[in-house]
Amino acid sequence: MLEVFLIALALAVDATVYSFSYGLVLRVQRVVSSLWLALCVGGFQAAMPLLGYAGGEAVRGLVEAWAPWIVFAVFLLLGGSVILQNLRGGEDSPSRASESPLGPWTLLLVGVATSIDALAVGVCMSLGGIGGGRPGIPGLLLDVAVIGAVTFACSLAAFHAARALQHLPVKWLECFAGGLLIALGVFQLVR
């Protein structure tokens, strides 16, 4: 179980960084947005290993070559959007952010982009490479529940931890958050 927990922590990193960056810039609907974001990334982190487990090597071959580019494109798009909205924005005040940018399409993109690595974990689970040797569906469901729960908790904590920096000017925070998302995408290409 320790192995699965450590894998869950590793898988949660992208979602945690993304949640922290949005926690920096969201000023309204914080509780609802943080819960939706944590549920989305936690759910995708739990679902992708199931998909990888079911598809085994066939899914891995299709996704593995393109995964870094897909993640890069999504984070470049999201980070660029945050920066562009910031540059087009008006005054630098906390009330400037009037609506939450976490709509259904954004949540879907984030869920997929932050969980592609979990697909590969599912493939490894199907081949017996990880999971502590617990055979069958009950062991698999326990593993993916741990992965989803750890991602949910890390995402929620990071989103709300960002509040400590919200005393800084909104324009700075938005540029930093957008740059952080772009850097996360670039990291996917160079790692």
Backbone torsions as a table, in degrees:
resi	resn	phi	psi	omega
1	MET	NA	-31.8	177.7
2	LEU	-61.7	-41.0	178.5
3	GLU	-59.4	-45.2	179.8
4	VAL	-65.5	-40.4	178.4
5	PHE	-62.4	-43.8	178.5
6	LEU	-65.8	-38.4	175.3
7	ILE	-63.6	-41.1	178.7
8	ALA	-60.9	-42.3	177.2
9	LEU	-62.1	-43.2	179.2
10	ALA	-64.0	-41.5	179.4
11	LEU	-67.7	-27.9	-176.2
12	ALA	-77.7	-8.9	-173.9
13	VAL	-59.7	-50.6	-178.2
14	ASP	-60.0	-45.5	-180.0
15	ALA	-64.4	-36.2	179.8
16	THR	-67.2	-44.4	178.3
17	VAL	-63.9	-43.3	178.8
18	TYR	-61.8	-45.2	-179.6
19	SER	-63.6	-39.2	177.5
20	PHE	-62.4	-44.1	-177.7
21	SER	-64.9	-39.0	177.4
22	TYR	-75.2	-27.6	173.8
23	GLY	-64.9	-26.7	177.2
24	LEU	-68.7	-38.2	-169.8
25	VAL	-102.3	-21.6	-179.1
26	LEU	-77.2	126.9	-179.5
27	ARG	-114.3	-13.8	-179.3
28	VAL	-124.0	157.3	178.1
29	GLN	51.6	39.1	-173.9
30	ARG	-64.9	-45.3	-176.1
31	VAL	-66.3	-49.4	-179.7
32	VAL	-63.0	-45.8	-179.9
33	SER	-62.1	-42.1	-179.3
34	SER	-65.0	-39.0	179.3
35	LEU	-68.5	-44.2	177.8
36	TRP	-61.5	-43.4	-179.9
37	LEU	-63.6	-46.3	-179.3
38	ALA	-64.9	-40.6	177.1
39	LEU	-63.7	-41.7	-178.4
40	CYS	-65.2	-52.8	-177.2
41	VAL	-69.3	-36.2	176.1
42	GLY	-65.3	-41.0	178.2
43	GLY	-64.3	-43.8	178.5
44	PHE	-67.5	-37.2	178.3
45	GLN	-65.1	-29.2	177.2
46	ALA	-81.7	-36.0	-176.3
47	ALA	-75.2	-37.6	-176.0
48	MET	-63.1	-40.4	175.4
49	PRO	-62.5	-33.3	176.3
50	LEU	-63.4	-43.2	177.4
51	LEU	-63.5	-44.3	177.6
52	GLY	-63.4	-38.9	178.1
53	TYR	-63.0	-44.0	-178.3
54	ALA	-69.7	-38.3	-176.0
55	GLY	-88.1	-20.5	179.0
56	GLY	54.6	-137.5	-175.3
57	GLU	-65.1	-30.7	-178.9
58	ALA	-62.2	-44.5	179.5
59	VAL	-67.7	-41.3	-178.4
60	ARG	-59.9	-43.5	-179.4
61	GLY	-62.9	-35.4	179.8
62	LEU	-73.1	-39.2	-171.8
63	VAL	-92.3	-34.1	-170.2
64	GLU	-55.1	-45.0	-176.7
65	ALA	-68.7	-32.6	-174.8
66	TRP	-100.5	-11.6	-174.0
67	ALA	-54.4	-48.6	-179.6
68	PRO	-61.4	-36.2	-179.6
69	TRP	-72.1	-36.7	177.5
70	ILE	-64.5	-47.9	179.6
71	VAL	-63.1	-42.9	178.4
72	PHE	-58.9	-47.5	-178.3
73	ALA	-61.7	-43.1	-179.2
74	VAL	-65.3	-46.8	-178.7
75	PHE	-70.6	-32.5	174.5
76	LEU	-63.8	-44.6	178.3
77	LEU	-61.8	-48.4	-178.7
78	LEU	-66.7	-46.0	179.4
79	GLY	-65.5	-42.5	177.1
80	GLY	-62.4	-37.5	178.4
81	SER	-63.8	-42.8	178.7
82	VAL	-62.9	-44.8	-179.5
83	ILE	-66.6	-44.1	179.7
84	LEU	-61.9	-44.0	177.0
85	GLN	-61.4	-36.7	178.5
86	ASN	-65.0	-45.1	-178.6
87	LEU	-67.9	-30.9	177.9
88	ARG	-82.9	-14.1	-173.1
89	GLY	-68.5	174.6	-177.5
90	GLY	-95.8	-129.5	-175.8
91	GLU	-66.7	162.3	-177.7
92	ASP	-98.0	81.1	179.3
93	SER	-137.0	156.3	179.9
94	PRO	-60.0	-26.4	-178.4
95	SER	-79.5	-5.7	-178.3
96	ARG	-61.5	-35.1	178.9
97	ALA	-84.0	100.4	-173.5
98	SER	-94.7	-26.8	-178.9
99	GLU	-132.4	151.7	178.1
100	SER	-74.1	128.8	178.3
101	PRO	-80.7	7.8	-177.2
102	LEU	-92.4	69.6	176.4
103	GLY	-81.9	176.8	-177.7
104	PRO	-58.5	-40.2	-179.0
105	TRP	-69.5	-39.4	177.2
106	THR	-62.8	-45.3	179.3
107	LEU	-61.7	-40.9	178.5
108	LEU	-62.6	-47.3	178.6
109	LEU	-60.1	-45.2	-179.5
110	VAL	-64.5	-42.8	179.7
111	GLY	-59.0	-45.2	179.9
112	VAL	-68.9	-48.7	-175.2
113	ALA	-62.6	-36.4	-177.2
114	THR	-84.7	-5.4	-174.9
115	SER	-118.8	8.6	-179.5
116	ILE	-62.8	-36.6	176.9
117	ASP	-61.4	-31.8	-179.7
118	ALA	-66.6	-25.4	175.9
119	LEU	-62.2	-44.7	178.6
120	ALA	-64.2	-35.0	177.0
121	VAL	-62.8	-40.8	177.4
122	GLY	-61.7	-38.5	176.4
123	VAL	-62.2	-44.6	178.8
124	CYS	-63.2	-36.3	177.1
125	MET	-63.1	-40.7	-178.6
126	SER	-68.5	-28.3	-179.9
127	LEU	-90.9	0.2	177.6
128	GLY	84.0	12.3	-177.4
129	GLY	-76.2	-26.9	179.3
130	ILE	-143.5	172.8	176.8
131	GLY	108.4	7.6	173.8
132	GLY	70.1	14.0	176.2
133	GLY	75.3	14.8	177.0
134	ARG	-81.2	107.7	-176.0
135	PRO	-78.5	158.2	170.3
136	GLY	85.1	177.4	-176.1
137	ILE	-65.9	-41.4	179.3
138	PRO	-58.4	-42.0	177.7
139	GLY	-65.2	-41.4	178.1
140	LEU	-62.3	-45.8	-179.2
141	LEU	-63.8	-37.3	175.9
142	LEU	-64.0	-44.5	179.9
143	ASP	-60.3	-48.0	-177.7
144	VAL	-70.9	-28.7	175.3
145	ALA	-65.6	-40.6	177.4
146	VAL	-64.0	-44.5	179.8
147	ILE	-60.7	-46.7	179.8
148	GLY	-64.9	-42.9	-178.5
149	ALA	-66.4	-40.9	178.8
150	VAL	-64.9	-43.5	178.9
151	THR	-63.8	-43.5	177.7
152	PHE	-56.0	-51.3	-176.7
153	ALA	-63.8	-44.0	-180.0
154	CYS	-65.3	-41.4	179.7
155	SER	-63.5	-47.2	-179.4
156	LEU	-62.9	-44.1	179.6
157	ALA	-64.2	-43.2	-179.3
158	ALA	-65.9	-41.7	178.7
159	PHE	-56.5	-47.7	-176.7
160	HIS	-79.9	-24.6	175.6
161	ALA	-66.4	-29.6	-179.7
162	ALA	-64.5	-20.0	-179.5
163	ARG	-58.7	-28.2	179.7
164	ALA	-61.4	-23.2	-179.5
165	LEU	-98.7	1.1	-174.3
166	GLN	-72.4	-2.3	175.5
167	HIS	-75.7	-14.7	178.0
168	LEU	-73.8	158.7	179.9
169	PRO	-59.3	140.7	-176.9
170	VAL	-56.5	-43.1	-178.4
171	LYS	-59.1	-41.6	179.2
172	TRP	-65.1	-45.9	-178.4
173	LEU	-62.6	-41.3	-179.5
174	GLU	-66.7	-41.8	177.3
175	CYS	-64.3	-42.4	178.6
176	PHE	-62.4	-45.5	-179.6
177	ALA	-63.1	-43.8	177.7
178	GLY	-63.1	-43.0	177.3
179	GLY	-63.7	-36.9	177.9
180	LEU	-63.6	-41.7	178.3
181	LEU	-65.6	-42.9	178.0
182	ILE	-64.0	-42.0	178.0
183	ALA	-62.0	-37.8	177.3
184	LEU	-63.0	-39.8	176.5
185	GLY	-65.4	-43.1	178.5
186	VAL	-63.6	-40.1	178.3
187	PHE	-56.8	-36.7	179.5
188	GLN	-62.9	-31.1	-179.6
189	LEU	-79.2	-32.1	-172.5
190	VAL	-98.3	-9.0	-176.9
191	ARG	-79.7	NA	NA
